[in-house]
Amino acid sequence: MEVVIVPDAKAGGELIAEAMAALVRRKPEALLGVATGSTPLPVYEALAGKVRGGDVDVSRARVCQLDEYVGLPAGHPESYRSVVLREVVEPLGLGEQAFMGPDGTAEDVQAACEAYDRALSGAGGVDLQLLGIGTDGHIGFNEPCSSLASRTRIKTLTQQTREDNARFFDSLDEVPHHVITQGIGTILEARHLVLLATGEGKADAVAQSVEGPVSALVPASALQLHPHATVVVDEAAASKLKLADYFRATYAAKPEWQGL
């Protein structure tokens, strides 16, 4: 696992956007896994800027969802399909044909989960999966004590996660109780995992995930098992890392040819 400490969220967004752009330059049809929420917005803004500036051509790239609410009507502005289309797909100039996501409106949710796992595999697998981290260490919607071998499935959200996400709705009562999420085992199949965390509120979760034991209690700690995982954190989110100085030194000495 590589840990990169950046000055602020904008710097983190630029760094990850360039890694995505470099991937697409090497592999124009790359499948980019995206996360929702406020944390990854600087990544999408920076990548869209590169597209507008002619620095990278993403016309053949594809985008896939990490998770989705269950039960929100099609077209609901806070369904993650709507969010990804609005914040990622459209700014990159892509059409819906470049987009993959699970069906949160399906009558048979379990079948929809299994279908999405098959679709990701059939698409050749995710080349780079962007992740956020919850204050309790969750990735995707894999809440604490999720199986480290789990596949895409339905999950019940904790009260903490529903409260964290209530800011996107008119009230807590409107936040769904269930979601479809890529499982930890599914996430670990991506070729490159990039976790972005910003703010002091994520410091404990980052420290436990990076420096603590691998544990289902802290789902993001599973990144320690991946052969190519990168954790990008701002100074506030890095504030409880015991090895912060070591991480800074190793990144400063990193050969440019290695990339992110």
C-alpha positions as a Markdown table, in Angstrom:
| # | Residue | x | y | z |
|---|---|---|---|---|
| 1 | Met | 0.0 | 0.0 | 0.0 |
| 2 | Glu | 1.2 | 3.5 | -0.9 |
| 3 | Val | 0.2 | 6.4 | 1.2 |
| 4 | Val | 0.4 | 9.9 | -0.4 |
| 5 | Ile | -0.1 | 13.0 | 1.8 |
| 6 | Val | -1.1 | 16.1 | -0.1 |
| 7 | Pro | -1.7 | 19.6 | 1.1 |
| 8 | Asp | -5.4 | 19.8 | 0.5 |
| 9 | Ala | -8.4 | 18.3 | -1.4 |
| 10 | Lys | -7.7 | 20.1 | -4.6 |
| 11 | Ala | -4.1 | 18.7 | -4.8 |
| 12 | Gly | -5.5 | 15.2 | -4.1 |
| 13 | Gly | -8.0 | 15.6 | -6.9 |
| 14 | Glu | -5.4 | 16.8 | -9.4 |
| 15 | Leu | -3.1 | 13.9 | -8.5 |
| 16 | Ile | -5.8 | 11.2 | -8.9 |
| 17 | Ala | -7.2 | 12.8 | -12.0 |
| 18 | Glu | -3.8 | 12.6 | -13.6 |
| 19 | Ala | -3.5 | 9.0 | -12.7 |
| 20 | Met | -6.8 | 8.3 | -14.4 |
| 21 | Ala | -5.8 | 10.3 | -17.4 |
| 22 | Ala | -2.5 | 8.4 | -17.7 |
| 23 | Leu | -4.4 | 5.1 | -17.5 |
| 24 | Val | -6.8 | 6.2 | -20.3 |
| 25 | Arg | -3.8 | 7.3 | -22.4 |
| 26 | Arg | -2.4 | 3.8 | -22.1 |
| 27 | Lys | -5.7 | 2.0 | -22.3 |
| 28 | Pro | -8.3 | 4.2 | -24.1 |
| 29 | Glu | -11.2 | 1.8 | -23.3 |
| 30 | Ala | -10.4 | 1.6 | -19.5 |
| 31 | Leu | -13.2 | 1.0 | -17.0 |
| 32 | Leu | -13.1 | 3.6 | -14.3 |
| 33 | Gly | -14.9 | 2.8 | -11.1 |
| 34 | Val | -16.2 | 5.9 | -9.4 |
| 35 | Ala | -17.5 | 6.7 | -5.9 |
| 36 | Thr | -20.1 | 9.3 | -4.9 |
| 37 | Gly | -20.2 | 11.9 | -2.1 |
| 38 | Ser | -18.5 | 15.2 | -1.7 |
| 39 | Thr | -14.9 | 13.9 | -1.3 |
| 40 | Pro | -14.2 | 12.7 | -4.9 |
| 41 | Leu | -15.7 | 15.9 | -6.5 |
| 42 | Pro | -12.2 | 17.5 | -6.9 |
| 43 | Val | -11.1 | 14.4 | -8.9 |
| 44 | Tyr | -14.0 | 14.6 | -11.3 |
| 45 | Glu | -13.6 | 18.4 | -11.7 |
| 46 | Ala | -9.9 | 18.0 | -12.5 |
| 47 | Leu | -10.4 | 15.2 | -14.9 |
| 48 | Ala | -13.1 | 17.1 | -16.7 |
| 49 | Gly | -10.7 | 20.0 | -17.0 |
| 50 | Lys | -8.1 | 17.8 | -18.6 |
| 51 | Val | -10.7 | 16.6 | -21.1 |
| 52 | Arg | -11.8 | 20.2 | -22.0 |
| 53 | Gly | -8.2 | 21.2 | -22.3 |
| 54 | Gly | -7.4 | 18.4 | -24.7 |
| 55 | Asp | -4.9 | 16.7 | -22.4 |
| 56 | Val | -6.7 | 13.4 | -22.6 |
| 57 | Asp | -9.4 | 11.8 | -24.8 |
| 58 | Val | -11.9 | 9.7 | -22.8 |
| 59 | Ser | -14.3 | 9.1 | -25.6 |
| 60 | Arg | -13.7 | 5.3 | -25.4 |
| 61 | Ala | -13.5 | 5.1 | -21.6 |
| 62 | Arg | -16.2 | 3.5 | -19.5 |
| 63 | Val | -17.5 | 4.4 | -16.0 |
| 64 | Cys | -19.0 | 2.1 | -13.4 |
| 65 | Gln | -20.8 | 2.6 | -10.1 |
| 66 | Leu | -19.6 | 1.4 | -6.8 |
| 67 | Asp | -23.0 | 1.3 | -5.1 |
| 68 | Glu | -26.6 | 2.3 | -5.3 |
| 69 | Tyr | -29.6 | 3.0 | -3.1 |
| 70 | Val | -32.4 | 0.4 | -3.1 |
| 71 | Gly | -35.9 | 1.7 | -3.7 |
| 72 | Leu | -35.4 | 5.2 | -4.9 |
| 73 | Pro | -37.5 | 5.7 | -8.1 |
| 74 | Ala | -35.7 | 5.9 | -11.4 |
| 75 | Gly | -34.5 | 9.4 | -12.1 |
| 76 | His | -34.4 | 10.4 | -8.4 |
| 77 | Pro | -31.8 | 13.2 | -8.2 |
| 78 | Glu | -30.0 | 11.4 | -5.3 |
| 79 | Ser | -29.9 | 8.0 | -6.8 |
| 80 | Tyr | -26.3 | 7.2 | -7.4 |
| 81 | Arg | -27.0 | 6.6 | -11.0 |
| 82 | Ser | -28.3 | 10.2 | -11.3 |
| 83 | Val | -25.4 | 11.5 | -9.3 |
| 84 | Val | -22.7 | 9.7 | -11.4 |
| 85 | Leu | -24.3 | 10.8 | -14.7 |
| 86 | Arg | -24.5 | 14.4 | -13.4 |
| 87 | Glu | -21.1 | 14.6 | -11.8 |
| 88 | Val | -18.9 | 12.3 | -13.9 |
| 89 | Val | -20.4 | 11.0 | -17.1 |
| 90 | Glu | -21.8 | 14.2 | -18.5 |
| 91 | Pro | -18.9 | 16.5 | -17.6 |
| 92 | Leu | -16.6 | 14.0 | -19.3 |
| 93 | Gly | -18.7 | 14.2 | -22.5 |
| 94 | Leu | -19.7 | 10.6 | -22.3 |
| 95 | Gly | -23.1 | 9.1 | -23.1 |
| 96 | Glu | -25.1 | 6.7 | -21.0 |
| 97 | Gln | -23.8 | 3.8 | -23.1 |
| 98 | Ala | -20.5 | 4.3 | -21.4 |
| 99 | Phe | -22.0 | 3.8 | -18.0 |
| 100 | Met | -22.6 | 0.7 | -15.9 |
| 101 | Gly | -24.4 | 0.4 | -12.6 |
| 102 | Pro | -26.6 | -2.0 | -10.5 |
| 103 | Asp | -30.4 | -1.7 | -10.7 |
| 104 | Gly | -31.6 | -0.4 | -7.4 |
| 105 | Thr | -35.2 | -0.5 | -8.6 |
| 106 | Ala | -35.2 | -4.2 | -9.5 |
| 107 | Glu | -37.9 | -6.4 | -8.0 |
| 108 | Asp | -35.4 | -9.2 | -7.4 |
| 109 | Val | -32.5 | -7.2 | -5.8 |
| 110 | Gln | -30.4 | -10.3 | -5.2 |
| 111 | Ala | -30.5 | -11.2 | -8.9 |
| 112 | Ala | -29.6 | -7.6 | -9.7 |
| 113 | Cys | -26.6 | -7.8 | -7.5 |
| 114 | Glu | -25.4 | -11.1 | -9.1 |
| 115 | Ala | -26.0 | -9.6 | -12.6 |
| 116 | Tyr | -23.8 | -6.6 | -11.8 |
| 117 | Asp | -21.0 | -8.8 | -10.6 |
| 118 | Arg | -21.2 | -10.7 | -13.9 |
| 119 | Ala | -21.4 | -7.5 | -15.9 |
| 120 | Leu | -18.2 | -6.1 | -14.3 |
| 121 | Ser | -16.4 | -9.4 | -15.0 |
| 122 | Gly | -17.8 | -9.5 | -18.6 |
| 123 | Ala | -16.5 | -5.9 | -19.2 |
| 124 | Gly | -13.0 | -7.1 | -18.5 |
| 125 | Gly | -12.8 | -5.9 | -14.9 |
| 126 | Val | -12.3 | -2.5 | -13.3 |
| 127 | Asp | -9.0 | -0.9 | -14.2 |
| 128 | Leu | -9.0 | 1.8 | -11.5 |
| 129 | Gln | -11.5 | 2.0 | -8.6 |
| 130 | Leu | -11.8 | 5.2 | -6.8 |
| 131 | Leu | -13.0 | 4.9 | -3.2 |
| 132 | Gly | -14.0 | 7.1 | -0.3 |
| 133 | Ile | -14.0 | 6.0 | 3.3 |
| 134 | Gly | -16.7 | 6.4 | 6.0 |
| 135 | Thr | -16.0 | 7.6 | 9.5 |
| 136 | Asp | -16.5 | 4.0 | 10.6 |
| 137 | Gly | -14.0 | 2.7 | 8.0 |
| 138 | His | -16.5 | 1.5 | 5.4 |
| 139 | Ile | -15.7 | 1.4 | 1.7 |
| 140 | Gly | -18.6 | 1.3 | -0.8 |
| 141 | Phe | -21.4 | 0.5 | 1.5 |
| 142 | Asn | -19.6 | -2.4 | 3.2 |
| 143 | Glu | -20.4 | -1.5 | 6.8 |
| 144 | Pro | -18.2 | -2.8 | 9.7 |
| 145 | Cys | -18.1 | -6.6 | 10.0 |
| 146 | Ser | -18.7 | -7.1 | 6.3 |
| 147 | Ser | -17.0 | -10.2 | 4.9 |
| 148 | Leu | -13.7 | -9.5 | 3.3 |
| 149 | Ala | -14.6 | -12.0 | 0.6 |
| 150 | Ser | -18.1 | -10.5 | 0.0 |
| 151 | Arg | -19.5 | -10.0 | -3.5 |
| 152 | Thr | -22.0 | -7.4 | -4.8 |
| 153 | Arg | -25.0 | -7.7 | -2.5 |
| 154 | Ile | -27.7 | -5.8 | -0.6 |
| 155 | Lys | -26.7 | -4.2 | 2.7 |
| 156 | Thr | -28.5 | -2.5 | 5.5 |
| 157 | Leu | -27.0 | 0.9 | 6.3 |
| 158 | Thr | -26.0 | 1.8 | 9.9 |
| 159 | Gln | -27.6 | 4.7 | 11.6 |
| 160 | Gln | -24.3 | 6.6 | 11.4 |
| 161 | Thr | -24.1 | 6.2 | 7.6 |
| 162 | Arg | -27.7 | 7.3 | 7.2 |
| 163 | Glu | -27.0 | 10.4 | 9.3 |
| 164 | Asp | -23.8 | 11.1 | 7.3 |
| 165 | Asn | -25.8 | 10.9 | 4.1 |
| 166 | Ala | -28.8 | 12.9 | 5.3 |
| 167 | Arg | -27.2 | 16.1 | 4.1 |
| 168 | Phe | -28.1 | 15.0 | 0.5 |
| 169 | Phe | -31.8 | 14.6 | 1.3 |
| 170 | Asp | -34.5 | 16.9 | 2.8 |
| 171 | Ser | -34.6 | 14.8 | 6.0 |
| 172 | Leu | -33.1 | 11.7 | 7.6 |
| 173 | Asp | -36.4 | 9.9 | 7.0 |
| 174 | Glu | -35.8 | 10.1 | 3.2 |
| 175 | Val | -32.5 | 8.3 | 3.4 |
| 176 | Pro | -33.0 | 4.6 | 2.3 |
| 177 | His | -32.2 | 1.9 | 4.7 |
| 178 | His | -30.8 | -0.5 | 2.0 |
| 179 | Val | -28.3 | -0.3 | -0.7 |
| 180 | Ile | -26.6 | -2.5 | -3.4 |
| 181 | Thr | -22.8 | -2.3 | -3.0 |
| 182 | Gln | -19.9 | -4.0 | -4.6 |
| 183 | Gly | -18.6 | -6.4 | -2.0 |
| 184 | Ile | -15.1 | -6.1 | -0.6 |
| 185 | Gly | -14.1 | -9.2 | -2.6 |
| 186 | Thr | -15.5 | -7.5 | -5.7 |
| 187 | Ile | -13.7 | -4.3 | -5.0 |
| 188 | Leu | -10.4 | -6.1 | -4.5 |
| 189 | Glu | -10.6 | -7.5 | -8.0 |
| 190 | Ala | -10.0 | -4.0 | -9.5 |
| 191 | Arg | -6.5 | -3.6 | -10.9 |
| 192 | His | -5.7 | -0.4 | -9.0 |
| 193 | Leu | -7.5 | 0.9 | -5.9 |
| 194 | Val | -7.3 | 4.6 | -5.0 |
| 195 | Leu | -8.8 | 5.8 | -1.8 |
| 196 | Leu | -9.2 | 9.5 | -1.2 |
| 197 | Ala | -9.8 | 10.9 | 2.3 |
| 198 | Thr | -9.9 | 14.5 | 3.4 |
| 199 | Gly | -10.7 | 16.2 | 6.6 |
| 200 | Glu | -10.0 | 15.6 | 10.3 |
| 201 | Gly | -13.2 | 13.6 | 10.6 |
| 202 | Lys | -11.6 | 10.8 | 8.5 |
| 203 | Ala | -8.3 | 10.7 | 10.5 |
| 204 | Asp | -9.2 | 7.8 | 12.8 |
| 205 | Ala | -10.6 | 5.7 | 10.0 |
| 206 | Val | -7.5 | 6.3 | 7.8 |
| 207 | Ala | -5.1 | 5.4 | 10.6 |
| 208 | Gln | -7.0 | 2.2 | 11.5 |
| 209 | Ser | -7.2 | 1.2 | 7.8 |
| 210 | Val | -3.6 | 1.9 | 6.9 |
| 211 | Glu | -1.7 | 1.1 | 10.1 |
| 212 | Gly | -4.1 | -1.2 | 12.0 |
| 213 | Pro | -4.7 | -4.9 | 11.6 |
| 214 | Val | -6.7 | -6.2 | 8.6 |
| 215 | Ser | -10.1 | -6.6 | 10.1 |
| 216 | Ala | -13.8 | -6.9 | 9.0 |
| 217 | Leu | -14.5 | -4.3 | 11.7 |
| 218 | Val | -12.6 | -1.8 | 9.5 |
| 219 | Pro | -13.5 | -2.7 | 6.0 |
| 220 | Ala | -11.0 | -0.3 | 4.3 |
| 221 | Ser | -8.2 | -2.2 | 6.0 |
| 222 | Ala | -8.7 | -4.8 | 3.3 |
| 223 | Leu | -6.8 | -2.5 | 1.0 |
| 224 | Gln | -3.7 | -3.8 | 2.8 |
| 225 | Leu | -4.3 | -7.1 | 0.9 |
| 226 | His | -4.2 | -5.5 | -2.6 |
| 227 | Pro | -1.1 | -5.5 | -4.7 |
| 228 | His | -1.7 | -2.0 | -6.0 |
| 229 | Ala | -3.5 | 0.2 | -3.5 |
| 230 | Thr | -3.0 | 3.9 | -3.1 |
| 231 | Val | -4.3 | 6.0 | -0.2 |
| 232 | Val | -4.3 | 9.8 | -0.9 |
| 233 | Val | -5.0 | 11.9 | 2.2 |
| 234 | Asp | -4.8 | 15.6 | 3.0 |
| 235 | Glu | -2.9 | 16.8 | 6.1 |
| 236 | Ala | -6.0 | 16.7 | 8.3 |
| 237 | Ala | -6.9 | 13.1 | 7.3 |
| 238 | Ala | -3.3 | 12.1 | 7.8 |
| 239 | Ser | -3.1 | 13.7 | 11.3 |
| 240 | Lys | -3.2 | 10.4 | 13.2 |
| 241 | Leu | -0.8 | 8.4 | 11.1 |
| 242 | Lys | 2.2 | 7.3 | 13.1 |
| 243 | Leu | 4.3 | 6.8 | 10.0 |
| 244 | Ala | 3.3 | 10.1 | 8.3 |
| 245 | Asp | 6.9 | 11.3 | 8.1 |
| 246 | Tyr | 7.9 | 8.0 | 6.5 |
| 247 | Phe | 5.1 | 8.2 | 4.0 |
| 248 | Arg | 6.2 | 11.7 | 3.0 |
| 249 | Ala | 9.8 | 10.7 | 2.6 |
| 250 | Thr | 9.0 | 7.6 | 0.5 |
| 251 | Tyr | 6.7 | 9.6 | -1.8 |
| 252 | Ala | 9.3 | 12.4 | -2.2 |
| 253 | Ala | 11.9 | 9.8 | -3.2 |
| 254 | Lys | 9.6 | 7.9 | -5.6 |
| 255 | Pro | 10.9 | 7.6 | -9.2 |
| 256 | Glu | 8.8 | 9.6 | -11.6 |
| 257 | Trp | 8.4 | 6.6 | -13.9 |
| 258 | Gln | 6.5 | 4.6 | -11.3 |
| 259 | Gly | 3.4 | 6.9 | -11.5 |
| 260 | Leu | 0.7 | 6.7 | -8.9 |
